[in-house]
Amino acid sequence: MAYTETTTNSYGSRLGKSFGGIGTGFLMFLAGTALLWWNEGRAVKTDKMLNEAQGVTVEMEDINRIDQELEGKLIHATGLATTTDSIVDPNFNVGAVAINLGHTVEYYQWRETAHQQKKDKLGGGEEVTTTYTYSQGWTNAPVNSSAFKDPAYQGKNFTLFNAEDARVYAENVTFGAYKLTSGQIQSIGGKSSFDVTFPDEQMRTWNGEAQRVAAQRSGTNVGVGNAVENSMRASANSTSTDANATNVVDYPYVHASGSTLYFGASPNSPQVGDVRITFFKTDPATVSLMAVVAGDSFKPFKAKNGKTFSTLVMGEKTADEMYESEHQANNMWLWILRIVGIMIVIGGLKGIFGILTTLMKVIPFLSKVVGAGVGFICTVVGIIWSLIIIALAWLFYRPLIGIIILAVAGAFVFFLVKRGREKSAAAAANSPVTDATPTNP
């Protein structure tokens, strides 16, 4: 069921917000301009760094022996990243031999969605109608339903158990005869099921507390804060290994099956308050890396321009494939940040000149016409300004390409001016001419 709330903003309050938006608009305009300039420099420096690195990269033919001749050189190698470390999830005291392991937590909750409709009123006021709808689903964190707009849904949410996402990493991961750095270890991806089992004593404790919370909710509508219960007690001998086993005994409000620990009456029929915890691990895997050899480990490559480079990807990749991927990623981020910068510049200009639209709100139809005009002009000016900033940045970092971009921006401006003059001339030619010469009777 939907819940509707209607509010009214006066003409004076809207003007006040528009005046405040001028300052915010200036800040956005400056921030967008700075982002565009910085992004061009970042892309050029990264491109030069990658080209320099590619020119000095050598192949490590055998990762199973320390080669002193490769000391201090940027190498490319492919091999198995593995470990003998047995690591333990500190929250649930379950462990395995893995590169990393952890768990994710989901909560079945009521969720609120808001949809707004705004309507200008004669005289400059504004009527805002907000419709709130409610649905149930899995979320990554408990939802505070006490802040819901509809009183019928306030205080509906609770949780049978509380925990946070967590992941732990092995300290010692080898790559043949070499040791991977912590950054390289954390770059190793891939997840596999991590089947867990827990002592019956722990399961009984969890079940008792979850059942008590469920009983409180069914009897009295207590607040969200009182309903959040947590039990993280674990016995000293409860560490579990990945033995593909499940608990022999099941309980009404806690279920352990495979890689999932579930708090609730039925995992197949989730209810508000249920909690689902999924365990995972990362097994040894083949990786490809590029880094500078430093003894029996690695360090990043430092280019002449100060940029550093080191990368690890999953699977068997040649050096050329990895550099091509790095160039593509650099180019992708270049365009993403360009678009973001241009949008911020345009948004800033609209914030600065939005006061013109607000002033016309006394006549809704007129404000729409002015608003469309202001939006169009701010968009055009924002694009032209952004092209100029990009061109100036390229003039600073790469002069030839900068000149080309400036020429494109100049051509764009020339086209707009020429088109405007042609329209003006056409309008003048089509307008009726009145002959004011008197005629003789």
Solvent accessible surface area in square Angstrom, and as a share of the most:
residue,aa,sasa,rsa
1,M,189,0.84
2,A,55,0.42
3,Y,72,0.27
4,T,78,0.45
5,E,58,0.26
6,T,77,0.45
7,T,70,0.40
8,T,87,0.51
9,N,39,0.20
10,S,67,0.43
11,Y,56,0.21
12,G,51,0.49
13,S,48,0.31
14,R,27,0.10
15,L,35,0.17
16,G,44,0.42
17,K,137,0.58
18,S,20,0.13
19,F,121,0.50
20,G,49,0.47
21,G,21,0.20
22,I,43,0.22
23,G,40,0.38
24,T,75,0.44
25,G,1,0.01
26,F,105,0.44
27,L,124,0.62
28,M,70,0.31
29,F,34,0.14
30,L,110,0.55
31,A,55,0.43
32,G,0,0.00
33,T,24,0.14
34,A,61,0.47
35,L,39,0.19
36,L,0,0.00
37,W,92,0.32
38,W,138,0.48
39,N,0,0.00
40,E,0,0.00
41,G,3,0.03
42,R,41,0.15
43,A,5,0.04
44,V,3,0.01
45,K,85,0.36
46,T,19,0.11
47,D,31,0.16
48,K,99,0.42
49,M,9,0.04
50,L,3,0.01
51,N,77,0.40
52,E,50,0.22
53,A,0,0.00
54,Q,71,0.32
55,G,68,0.65
56,V,78,0.45
57,T,30,0.17
58,V,55,0.32
59,E,87,0.39
60,M,10,0.04
61,E,157,0.70
62,D,59,0.30
63,I,21,0.11
64,N,110,0.56
65,R,135,0.49
66,I,65,0.33
67,D,28,0.15
68,Q,134,0.60
69,E,138,0.62
70,L,22,0.11
71,E,86,0.39
72,G,50,0.48
73,K,95,0.40
74,L,4,0.02
75,I,0,0.00
76,H,11,0.05
77,A,1,0.01
78,T,48,0.28
79,G,13,0.12
80,L,94,0.47
81,A,0,0.00
82,T,44,0.25
83,T,10,0.06
84,T,127,0.74
85,D,30,0.16
86,S,80,0.52
87,I,20,0.10
88,V,56,0.32
89,D,1,0.01
90,P,95,0.60
91,N,51,0.26
92,F,6,0.03
93,N,33,0.17
94,V,1,0.00
95,G,2,0.02
96,A,5,0.04
97,V,84,0.48
98,A,0,0.00
99,I,0,0.00
100,N,0,0.00
101,L,0,0.00
102,G,1,0.01
103,H,1,0.00
104,T,48,0.28
105,V,3,0.02
106,E,43,0.19
107,Y,4,0.02
108,Y,30,0.11
109,Q,1,0.00
110,W,51,0.18
111,R,91,0.33
112,E,58,0.26
113,T,82,0.48
114,A,61,0.47
115,H,115,0.51
116,Q,101,0.45
117,Q,120,0.53
118,K,135,0.57
119,K,135,0.57
120,D,33,0.17
121,K,88,0.37
122,L,150,0.75
123,G,43,0.42
124,G,0,0.00
125,G,13,0.12
126,E,17,0.08
127,E,59,0.26
128,V,9,0.05
129,T,35,0.21
130,T,11,0.06
131,T,41,0.24
132,Y,19,0.07
133,T,64,0.37
134,Y,22,0.08
135,S,52,0.34
136,Q,73,0.32
137,G,8,0.08
138,W,60,0.21
139,T,24,0.14
140,N,128,0.65
141,A,57,0.44
142,P,57,0.36
143,V,39,0.22
144,N,87,0.45
145,S,0,0.00
146,S,66,0.43
147,A,76,0.59
148,F,11,0.05
149,K,88,0.37
150,D,14,0.07
151,P,87,0.54
152,A,68,0.53
153,Y,31,0.12
154,Q,72,0.32
155,G,12,0.12
156,K,87,0.37
157,N,0,0.00
158,F,25,0.10
159,T,1,0.00
160,L,10,0.05
161,F,5,0.02
162,N,34,0.18
163,A,15,0.12
164,E,139,0.62
165,D,85,0.44
166,A,28,0.21
167,R,91,0.33
168,V,40,0.23
169,Y,71,0.27
170,A,3,0.02
171,E,150,0.67
172,N,83,0.43
173,V,1,0.01
174,T,49,0.29
175,F,0,0.00
176,G,31,0.29
177,A,40,0.31
178,Y,0,0.00
179,K,108,0.46
180,L,10,0.05
181,T,47,0.28
182,S,79,0.51
183,G,47,0.45
184,Q,12,0.05
185,I,6,0.03
186,Q,102,0.46
187,S,58,0.38
188,I,2,0.01
189,G,27,0.26
190,G,53,0.51
191,K,123,0.52
192,S,42,0.27
193,S,79,0.51
194,F,1,0.00
195,D,29,0.15
196,V,1,0.01
197,T,41,0.24
198,F,10,0.04
199,P,43,0.27
200,D,54,0.28
201,E,113,0.51
202,Q,15,0.07
203,M,0,0.00
204,R,135,0.49
205,T,34,0.20
206,W,8,0.03
207,N,15,0.08
208,G,37,0.36
209,E,40,0.18
210,A,1,0.01
211,Q,82,0.36
212,R,105,0.38
213,V,0,0.00
214,A,19,0.14
215,A,60,0.47
216,Q,69,0.31
217,R,37,0.14
218,S,100,0.65
219,G,65,0.63
220,T,89,0.52
221,N,102,0.53
222,V,36,0.21
223,G,36,0.35
224,V,23,0.14
225,G,66,0.63
226,N,107,0.55
227,A,0,0.00
228,V,49,0.28
229,E,39,0.18
230,N,80,0.41
231,S,6,0.04
232,M,65,0.29
233,R,147,0.54
234,A,53,0.41
235,S,43,0.28
236,A,111,0.86
237,N,135,0.69
238,S,12,0.07
239,T,71,0.41
240,S,10,0.06
241,T,89,0.52
242,D,47,0.24
243,A,67,0.52
244,N,122,0.62
245,A,43,0.33
246,T,70,0.41
247,N,22,0.11
248,V,149,0.85
249,V,66,0.38
250,D,95,0.49
251,Y,27,0.10
252,P,79,0.50
253,Y,52,0.20
254,V,0,0.00
255,H,24,0.11
256,A,12,0.09
257,S,73,0.47
258,G,21,0.20
259,S,21,0.13
260,T,38,0.22
261,L,0,0.00
262,Y,6,0.02
263,F,0,0.00
264,G,0,0.00
265,A,64,0.50
266,S,39,0.25
267,P,62,0.39
268,N,147,0.75
269,S,57,0.37
270,P,39,0.25
271,Q,104,0.46
272,V,22,0.13
273,G,0,0.00
274,D,5,0.02
275,V,0,0.00
276,R,73,0.27
277,I,0,0.00
278,T,46,0.27
279,F,2,0.01
280,F,17,0.07
281,K,23,0.10
282,T,3,0.02
283,D,55,0.29
284,P,56,0.35
285,A,25,0.20
286,T,50,0.29
287,V,0,0.00
288,S,0,0.00
289,L,0,0.00
290,M,0,0.00
291,A,0,0.00
292,V,10,0.05
293,V,2,0.01
294,A,36,0.28
295,G,37,0.35
296,D,64,0.33
297,S,26,0.16
298,F,9,0.04
299,K,106,0.45
300,P,77,0.48
301,F,24,0.10
302,K,141,0.60
303,A,6,0.05
304,K,190,0.80
305,N,62,0.32
306,G,38,0.36
307,K,62,0.26
308,T,81,0.47
309,F,12,0.05
310,S,45,0.29
311,T,21,0.12
312,L,17,0.08
313,V,49,0.28
314,M,73,0.33
315,G,26,0.25
316,E,135,0.61
317,K,89,0.38
318,T,76,0.44
319,A,17,0.13
320,D,99,0.51
321,E,86,0.38
322,M,5,0.02
323,Y,2,0.01
324,E,99,0.44
325,S,63,0.41
326,E,47,0.21
327,H,49,0.22
328,Q,110,0.49
329,A,41,0.32
330,N,15,0.08
331,N,78,0.40
332,M,100,0.45
333,W,126,0.44
334,L,16,0.08
335,W,131,0.46
336,I,69,0.35
337,L,33,0.16
338,R,21,0.08
339,I,100,0.51
340,V,63,0.36
341,G,0,0.00
342,I,35,0.18
343,M,118,0.52
344,I,48,0.24
345,V,0,0.00
346,I,14,0.07
347,G,24,0.23
348,G,0,0.00
349,L,15,0.08
350,K,89,0.38
351,G,25,0.24
352,I,20,0.10
353,F,93,0.39
354,G,21,0.21
355,I,20,0.10
356,L,83,0.41
357,T,25,0.15
358,T,13,0.07
359,L,71,0.35
360,M,65,0.29
361,K,31,0.13
362,V,56,0.32
363,I,86,0.44
364,P,30,0.19
365,F,154,0.64
366,L,69,0.34
367,S,1,0.01
368,K,138,0.58
369,V,83,0.48
370,V,40,0.23
371,G,22,0.22
372,A,70,0.54
373,G,31,0.29
374,V,21,0.12
375,G,19,0.18
376,F,137,0.57
377,I,105,0.53
378,C,6,0.04
379,T,44,0.26
380,V,25,0.14
381,V,70,0.40
382,G,0,0.00
383,I,60,0.30
384,I,29,0.15
385,W,90,0.32
386,S,0,0.00
387,L,42,0.21
388,I,57,0.29
389,I,15,0.07
390,I,8,0.04
391,A,0,0.00
392,L,75,0.37
393,A,0,0.00
394,W,21,0.07
395,L,56,0.28
396,F,140,0.59
397,Y,49,0.18
398,R,68,0.25
399,P,82,0.52
400,L,131,0.65
401,I,67,0.34
402,G,0,0.00
403,I,99,0.50
404,I,97,0.49
405,I,30,0.15
406,L,59,0.29
407,A,63,0.49
408,V,87,0.50
409,A,3,0.03
410,G,39,0.38
411,A,62,0.48
412,F,65,0.27
413,V,57,0.33
414,F,134,0.56
415,F,107,0.45
416,L,53,0.26
417,V,70,0.40
418,K,102,0.43
419,R,121,0.44
420,G,35,0.34
421,R,175,0.64
422,E,96,0.43
423,K,120,0.51
424,S,73,0.47
425,A,64,0.50
426,A,52,0.40
427,A,65,0.50
428,A,71,0.55
429,A,85,0.66
430,N,124,0.64
431,S,55,0.36
432,P,130,0.82
433,V,142,0.82
434,T,121,0.70
435,D,117,0.61
436,A,97,0.75
437,T,98,0.57
438,P,120,0.75
439,T,127,0.74
440,N,143,0.74
441,P,178,1.12
